[in-house]
């Protein structure tokens, strides 16, 4: 995994993909 900041960015992408 990347740094915390990047983690939130990746999570955002994952959520967009789920929608």
N, C-alpha and C positions, 0 to 999 in steps of 0.2 A: 504493500500500500504506500501511498505518498504521504506528504505532510498533512496535518489536520485540515488546513485551508483547502488543499486540493481534494481531500476526502469529501468535503461538503459539495464541491463542484461535481465530483463523480456521482455523489448521491443524487444531486439535482438531475443529472442526465439519466440516471437509472429510473427516477420517478417519472420523468417525461416519457421514457420508453414504455413504462408500465401503463401510462394513460392512453 
